Amino acid sequence: MKDFLSKNISTTLNPTKRIEWIDALRGFTMILVVFSHIEVFGFGIPSNTVNSFFSQFRMPLFFFISGFIAFRAGEVWDRKYYTRQMLKKMRIQIIPTLFFGLLFSITVFSHLHNQTPSSSILMFIDNPAKLGYWFTIALLAMFVVYYTLSFALARCKLSTRQVVLAAIALILYLITLAGSTTIYSYPVARWFSIFNFMLYFQFFVFGNIFACYQERIFRFLQRPNIIAVIILLLFGLFIVNSFIKSSSLIDSLVWRVVSKMLVEVIRYLGILSVVSAFRHYEHSFSSNTRIGRSLQYIGKRTLDVYLLHYFLIPQLPMVGDFFMKAENTVLLATCATILALLVIAFCLMISNFIRTSPTLAYYLFGVKKNKQGTPASNIDLK
């Protein structure tokens, strides 16, 4: 146990060393994202038991991982370092998103929805979901806040910075209670997906604080029955909340508030459950196992898969109609999982082809270039 904790701490301090189970976890989360989009956009099925369960904490888990990886205990936040980090993050998040987002808008989206290329571009700009590409925009805003706060409070204790981060995340979440319609009535909020940034920033902060105190947190989670309680609460609260949403109770303001609070609790319980599972079975997700290597490979290319997979989602509404009539959740999940893996495989093949050009790899996927101008390492979607 002590060896693992010392290894984890040294990895956190050393930004060049990857944590294998975190890469595998990121790959797993990316599969969940594509799985969901296959069902929703490909099959036209708005919700089912499996997808609605994972959707509770799928995106929060992605932001949690981003905050976890962003933590570096040994960083010195002087002006030079702050400027370099900000410029690098803007390049990685903005250029690929605009390139692939606009390309998707004028090709696939305009074709599927009978829109002109110009109207599709306007929808991409004004639509808060960015036709699916909102994640990198919201994540960039999180890094801007995190970097700026770290720089501004560089002379303060780490605990002080984390308290301020947590306070900001809480305030932003409370603002979201006003509703997305109110917030998105302002054009600038739609352009930069502000509502999603405010809603999910709490999980970025949670991941950042978790990384700082992971030794204590993992020690607590390894206590007898702690994980069992978390998992039972996760499924129990999910069932209770599903009942509230499907009954007449949801018509009451009080029960709507209760449901919203339950969703937030479920998200945190889901994160703790999945993170604990990957940490507990880290040897199974190491580079020494086939599943570990596969998940890590996807995890190291999450930006590539995220940007490309929208182009490859198969449009199969007839399959969705079949499953909605058959009501076979297991078969639906199996079919969606197989298609998701196929889509990811094609994304990785396209990614590898694009990465043969150091220039394209640098600007479209954020790959570092060494002195010879060839790709040196990955800068992944955090």
N, C-alpha and C positions, 0 to 999 in steps of 0.2 A: 504493500500500500504506500509506504513512504517513497519507494522508488518511483512509483507512478506519479505521485504528487510532485516530486522534485523534477521529474521529466516534464510534466505539464507546465510547471512554473517556468522552467528554463525555456520551454517552447514559446510561452507567452512573451518572455523578454526578448527572444530572438525572432525577429520578424521574417527571417529567411527560412526557418524550419516549419514545415507544415505539420498539422496534427491530423493523422490519418482518419481517425473516426469522425472528425469534423468535416473533412472532405467527403467522406462517405455519407454523412448525414445531409450535406448539401446536395449530393447527387440524388439521394432518396427524395428530398423535398422537391427537386426539379422534376422528378418523375410524377410526383403528386400533382404538380402544376399542369403538366402536359396531359395527364390522366383526366383532370377536371375539364380542361379545354376540349378534349376529345368528346366528352359527354355533352357539354353545354353547347359548344359551337359546331361540333361535328355531327353529333346525334340529335341535337336539338332537345335534349332532356334537361330541363331547368334544375331539377334536384332529385336525388334519391337517397336512400339511407346511407350508403357508403360515402358518396361524394359530399353530402351535406355534413357528415361527421368530420371528415378530414378538412373540409373547407373552414371549419371553426378555427383551426390553428395552423393551416398550411402557410398562409402569407405571414402571420405573426412569427412563425418559425423561421422563415427566410430572413426577416428583419432581425430576429434574435441572433441568428448566425452572423449577420453583418456586424452587429454591435459587438458580438463576442470576438470576432477576428480583428475589429478595429482597435481593441484595447491593447495598448503597449505600455507597460509600466515604466520602461526606461526612456520614453520619448522626452526630448527637450524642446519645448514649444517656444522657440525664438522666432523672430520675424521671417528669417530665411526659410526655416523648416515649414512654418505655417503657409507661406506663399507657395512653396514647392508642392506641398500636399494638396492645396486647394486647386492649383492649376492642373495637376495630374488627375485629380478626381473629376474635374469638369471635363477634361478631354475624354476620359474613359466613359463617362456617363452621357455626355451630350452628343458628341459626334456620332457614335454608333446608333443611338436612339433616333436621332433625326434622319440619318441615312436609311436605316431599315424601316423606321416608322413611316416616313414619306414614301418610300418605295412600295411598302405594303399598301398604303392608302391609294396610290394611283394605279396599282395593278390588281391585286386580289380583292381588296375591299370594294373598289369602284365596280369591279366586274360582278361580284356577288350581290351588291345592293343597287345595281343599275344607276350608279352615280357618275358624274363627269369627274375627270381627274382633279379639276380645280375645286369642285365642291367637296371632294374627298379630302383634299389637303386642308381646306378650311375646317372640316369636321375633326381632322386630326389635331389641329391647333386649338380649337375651341372646346373639344370634347374632353372633360376631365379625366376620362379613362384612357385617353390617347389611343383609342381603338385597340387597347390591350397593352400599350407600351407605357403605361403610367408608372410602373414599378421603378424603373431607373430614374425617372424624374423625381419621384417622392424620395427615393434613396439618396439622391444628390442633395436634396434639401436637408436631410438628416445629417449628412456628413458636413455640410456647410455650418449647421448649428453646432455640431460636435466639435469641429476643428476651431471654429471661432471662439466657443466657450473655453476650450482647452488653452487656446492662445491668450485669451483675456484673463484667465485665472491661473496662468502658468506658475505664478509664485505662491498660489494657495495650496493647501494640502489636497491630496487626491480625494480624500473623503469629502472635502468641501465641494470640489467640482462635481462629484457624483450626487451629492444632495441637491445642488443647483440643477443638474441635469434631470433628476427625478422630479423636481418641482416644476420645471418647464414642461416635461412630458405630461404631468398631471393637469396642468393648466390647459395645455393644448387639447387633451382628451375632453376636459369639461366644456371647452368651446364647441367641440363636435356634437355635444348634446343638443345644440341649437338646430342641428339637422344639416344634411348636405345641401338641401335646396336653398337654405338661407346663405350658407357660405359660398356656394357656387353661383349666387346671383351677381357676384363680382367677377368680371371677366378675367382679371389677373389670377384669381383663385382657380378658375378652370384651366388656364394656360399651364399652370405649374402643379396641378393636382394637389392643391393645398389641403383639401379635406382628408385625403388618404395619408398625406404626410402627418397631419396632426393626429389622426386616429392611430397610426401604427408606430409613431415615434416612441411610444412607451415600451415597445418590445425591443427596439434597438437599444434603448437605455438599459432594459432588463438584461439583455445579452452582454452589454458592456460591463455592468456591475457583476453579473454572474462570472465573467472571465476573471475579474479582479479577485473575487472571493471563492473561486471554484474549489479550492482545497476544503474550506469549511462546508460549502454547500454539498459537495459530493460525500463528505463524511456524514453529514446529516441524512442525506438520501439513502445511504447504505445501512442505516439503522433498521432493525427488524420491523417489518410491516409498514414502513413509511411509504414505499412504492405501491404496496398493495392498497393502502388507503387512498393514495393519489389516483390510481387507476379506477378503483371503485367509485370514487367521487366523480371522476371524469365521465364515465358511462352513465352513472346515476343522474347527474345534473343534465347531461345531454338528453336523456329520456324524458326527464321532467320538463325541460325547456321545449322539447318537440311536442309534448302534450299541450303545453300552454299555447304554443303557436298554432296548433291545429284545432284548438277549442275556442269557444266564445269568450274565454277569459282574456284573449288578446285584445278584445274591444275595449277593455278597461285600461285607463291611463296607468293605474297602479301596477297592473300585471304586465303592461308593456315595459315599464321601468324595471320590474323584476326580471323580465326576460332579457333585457339589455344587460343588466348586471350579471346574470347567469352566463351570458355569452362571454363576457370578459373573464370570468372565473374559469370557464371551460378552456379558453385560449391559454391561460397560464398553466392549467393542469395538463393540457395536451403537450405544451412545450416541455414541461418537466418530465412527462412520461416518455416521450420520444428521445429526448436528450439522455435521460437515464438509461434507456435501453441500449442506445448506441455506445454510451460510455461503458456499460456493464459488459457488453459483448464486443468490445473494441478489438479483440483478437480475431473475431470472425469478420471484421470489417477492415482488417489490415491489408497491406499489399501482398501478404503471403497467401491470401485466399482469392479465389476467382471472383466471388461476389464483391469482396473488398476492392479489388483492382478495378472492377467494372464501375462500381458506385463512385470510387475516387476519381476515375477518369471523367465521368459525367460531372462530378462536383467541381473539377478543375476547369470545366468548360461551360459552366452555367450561363455565363453571359452569351456565349455563342448559341447555345440551345434556346435560351429565352428569346433572342433576337430573331432566330431563324424559324422557330417551330410554327409561328402563325402562318407562314407561307405554305406549310405542308399538312395542315389539319384537313383530313378528308371530309368532304361534305356528304354525309350519309343519313339524311333525315328518315329514309325508309327503315333503317336499322333502329333509329330512335322510336319510330312508330311501333315496330315489332316488340321492342322491349317494354314500352309503356303498356301494351296490351298483354304481354306475357307476364309482366311483373315478376321477373326472375332476376333478383338483385345479384346473385352470385355469377350468373352467366354474363350479365351486363358488365360487372366489374372485371371479369376475366377478359372479355372482348376489348374493353377500353384499355386495359393494362397492356395487352399485346400490341394494340395499335399505337399506344403511347411509346412503347419501347422501339417500335419500328420507326416512328417519327423522329425520336431522339437519335437513332442510329443514322438516319439520313442527314439529320442536322450535323452530326459529328463528321460525316463524310464531306459534306459541303464546307464545313469549318476547316477541315484539314486541307482541302483544295485551296481555299482562300488564303490560308496561312502559309502557303508556299511563296507568297509575295510578302516580304518583310514590311513593306510600306502599308499594304492593306491590313496585315495582321496588327500593325501598330495602331492604325487609326480606327479600324472597325472592331477590333477585339481587345484593344488595350495591351497587347503583348509588348514587353520591353524589348529593346534592341541593344545588342552588344556593340562593341566598337567596330565589328566587321559589318554591322547593319543587318544581321540575321536575328530572328527571334531568339531571345535568351530565356525568358520565363513567362509565365502567365500572370496577368492581373485579372483576377476573376471577379464576377459579380458578387459583391459582398452583401 
